[in-house]
Structure formats: structure tokens, C-alpha cells
Amino acid sequence: MKKLLSIVLTIAICLSLCFCFVGCTDVFSGKYVLVADDKINTALMGLDADVAFGSMNGLYINLELKNADLGMKATLKYLDTQDLLSYKIDMTGTLNMSMEAYHDGEYYYSNLKTAGSEVKTKIKDEDSMMLSSLMEAFDLVGQMDSEEFSDLFAFDTETIEGLNTKVYIDDTEGTKVKMVFSQTEGDFYIKGKAFFVFDALKVLKAMKIDMTVYEKGASSIIKMEMKEFDGKITLPKGISEWEETQLD
């Protein structure tokens, strides 16, 4: 389970690096039942963690980070069938800035606000190269070895024995997995919850992590949510008038 926690933390860190560069139904709610340690491997058998963005018509990602020096909230929405994208990021603390970015299938737009200034630009995205690069940056699975990612769903009694982690399953419609975990190593302590949602074909469709990390007396709160998106993306009024620039 130590490997589970390291992978969960890696996902959150990868997302935070990416961002620094929906409906009302809660897909994570369910009737979860605690799984006995010696039954976990069987309960999770066949779940496909090797998700690709191509398996979803749209994507929603929300990330929140907070510690003594930094506050950050970022949201991304993407519709694959229309090449539409929007994401927003707000940062407070040591670094104060906010940015909005959009893609309409032809242009990539950005609006950067910092130190009282605002810069609105657009770049023609030939062959959607910028869009493809951006989405590759948000590829959770691509940030780590596929075998390591699959290890999230390969448990045995020896691995979890003695560790403070509980696994819950709701298999009334597809499969939903909830993991409640905590771990202490020296002056490092982590606790939180992770959710993974699979459809009837056992393909990953959503995940959520909510955890707090304590290290050397300081705490960091990390919240991340990723799920399939089929909502509406609206571009700001007057976006076509933003200043056009060229790629160097």
C-alpha cells in the first residue's frame, strides 16, 4: 500500500506541474461496502486502469493546492469531438497571478493577469498541434509507467497487512472504489481518500483524490478530480478580437 500512496501523490504532483505551465450528479457517491483484506484482489480483478483520453468524449479536471506559501485552484474542460477547451487557474501567496485559456478548434487563446496588468492574445493552431501538446501534458497515465499505474488495482494480503488503509466497493452500477488511507514515515504523515469509478465494461471514467500531507510541522492540502465531461464550453465575448501573435 506504500506504493499506492506514492502513486497517488505522484498523480497530484504531475497535475500541479501541468497546471502551472458537469453535471450536478456526483459520480463518486454510492453505497460502498468494506472489503475484507483477503478479498481485495478478487474484488478489483479486471478493472482497466490504462485509460486514454480517446476513450472519453470530454474531460473535466479540477485541482486545488493549499499550503502556507501557495494557494492554487485550476479547472480544465475539454470536448474531444469539437476540439473545444477552456481552463482557468488562480494562484495566490508567493506567486499572484491568474490565467484563462481557450481553444475553439482553430485558435488557442490566453488571458494572463498579473501585477495589475492583463494581456489577451490568440495564436492560430495549425493542425491542432498546441491542443494536442496541451492534452498530452494532462495525460495522467502518461506521467508514469503503465505497470505502476496498474499496480493501483493489484493487491494481496501481504501488501496491505498492518497498514492503515481500507478499501470499499460499490458494484451496483459499474464499479466504484473508495480507498481511505493514512501513512507515517518519520516526520512525514499523509491521510486522505481516493475514489475510482469504472463503467460496466470496467474502464476507468473518473477519479478523485482528497488528501492532507504533513511534513516538518507544515501541512499541504491537495484535492484533485478527473471525470468524463459532456457539458457545454462557452467562450468569452469578444475573444475573436484578442491580439493575434505568432509562434517563435
N, C-alpha and C positions, 0 to 999 in steps of 0.2 A: 504493500500500500504506500510505502515511501515513494516508490516510483510513480504511483498515481498522483501524489501531491506535487512532485516535481514537474510532472507533465501539465497539471492544472495551472501551476504557477507560470510555466513556460508559455502557455497559451495566452495568459493575461499580459505577460511582458511583451510578447510578439505583437499583440493587438495595440498596446500602448505605443510601441515604436512606430507602427503603421499609422496611427492617428496623429502622431507628432510630425511628421512629414507633412396600418396594422389593426389589425382588428382589435376589438375590445375583449375577445375571448382570451383567457390566459391558457396557453397551450401547456404550461408546466403544472397546472393544478391537476389533481387526480386523487384516486382512492389508493394510496400507497400502502403496501403491506411489507413488513420487515421480513427479510430473507435470512434464514439461518446461514451461518458461515460456510457450512459444508454443502450448501445448496446454491451458492452464488454462481459458480462456474456454469452449472446447468441452466440457471435462470437467464443468464446473459448469452447463452450459446446462439450463434448465428447472427448476432447483431452486426451490421455493417458500418464500421466507423470510418471507412475510407470514402468519405463524402466528397463530392466535387461540386463546384458551383453550377456546372451544367445540368445537374440533377434537379435544380430548383429553377422556377420561373422568375424568382426575385429573391432578394436577400435584404434582411434588416439586421444591423449590428448596433448595439448601444454599449458604450464603455464609460465607466466613471472611476476615477482615481482620486484619492484624497489622502494627503499627509500634512505634516507641519509646514512644508515648503511649497506644496503644489496642490491645486485643485483643478481637475480636468473633467469635462464631460463632452463626449463626442457621439454623434449619431450618423449612421450611413444607411441610405435606402437605395436599392438598385433593382431595376426591372430589366431582365435579360432580353426579353422579346422586343423591347423598344430602345435598347441602349440608353435608357434614362437613368440618371444617377443624381443624388444630392447627398452632401454630407456637411455637417456643421461641427465645429469644435470651439469650445470656450476654455481658456486657461487663465487661472488666477494665481496669485502668490509671487514667487520669484520671477516667473515669466507671465506677463499680462498681455494677452492677445486673443483675438477671435477670428475665425475664418469660415466662409461659406464657399462651397464649390459645387458645381453642377455640370452635367453633360446632357446634351439634347440629341445625341446621335450624330452630330456634325461638329459642334464646338465644345471645348472644355472652358468653363467659366470659373473665375475665382474672385472673391471679395475679401481682402485682408484688412483687418482693423487692428491698429496698434499705436500706442502713444498719441492718441487723438487724431491720427490720420486714417484715411480709407482709400484703398486702391482697388479699382474694379477693372479686370482685364478678361479677355477671351482669346483663345487660341484655336485655330482650325485644326481638328484632329483627323489627319489623313489616315484612312483605313482603321480608325479607332485604336491606334497604337497606344495613345496615352490612357485610354479607358482600359485596355487590356492589361497594361502595366500596373495600373492602379488596382484592379481587381486581383491580380496575381499577388500583390502586396498584402491583400486581405485574406489570402488563402490560408486558413488555419492549419489544414493538413500539410500544406507545402512548407510550413515553417519548421517541421520536424520530420524525422524518419517515420515512414508509414508503419513500420513494425512497432515503433514506440507508441504511436497513436493507437494502434490496435490493442496494445497491452492494457489500455484502459478497460477493456472488456474481456480480459483473460485473468481470472482469479483462481486461487486454490486456497485450501485451509491453511497451509504453511505460510503463505504470503501475508494473510490478514491476522494470523493468530497473535494475540497480545497487543494489537494496535487499536486505537480508539476510533474506529470507522464503522459506520453502519450503512447497509445497502437496503433500499426499499424499491419495490417493483409495483407498477400498475399495468396490468396486461389486459384491461377490459376493452381497449381500442388501440391497436398497435402495441407498443411497449414504451413505458416511461420509467426512467431510472432516476432515483434520488440517492445521493451519497452525502452523508453527514460526517465530517471528518475533523480531526484535530491532531496535531503532532508537535512535540517539543524536542529540540536539539540544542543543548547549551542555552544561549541567550536568545534563541530563535524559537518563536511559537506561532503556529498558524491554526486557524479554525474557520470553518465555513460550511457551505452547502454547494453541491453541484447537481444539475439536472441535465438529463439527456433524453430527447424524445425521438422515437422511431415510428415510421408509418407501418402499415400492415405488411409491407414487403421487407421490414426490418432495416430500412435505410434511414440514416440519421437526418432529421429535419429541423432540429432545434437543440440548443444547449444554453445553459445559464450557469454562471458561477458568481457566488457572493461570499467573499471571504475577508478576514482581517488578519494582517500579518504584524506581529510584534517582534522588534529586534532592537536590542540595546536600549530599551525603555521607550522607543518610538513606535508608533503604530501607523499602518497604512491600510486603507480600505480600498478594496478592488471589487468592482461589480462589472460583469460582462454578460451580454445577452446576444445570442445569434439565432435567427429563425427565418423560415421561408416568408417571403413578403409578396403580397398580391394587391397592395393598396394603390394609392394614387400619388404621383410625384408632380408637384406644381412648381414651375419656375417663377422667379420674381418678375414683376412687371418691369419693362424697360431693359431687360437683360440683353436684348439684341443690340442696344446702344453702348454697351461696355466697350472700352478701348481694345481694339484688336492688336495683338502682338504676334511676333514670330518666334519659333523655336530657334535657339542658337545652334 
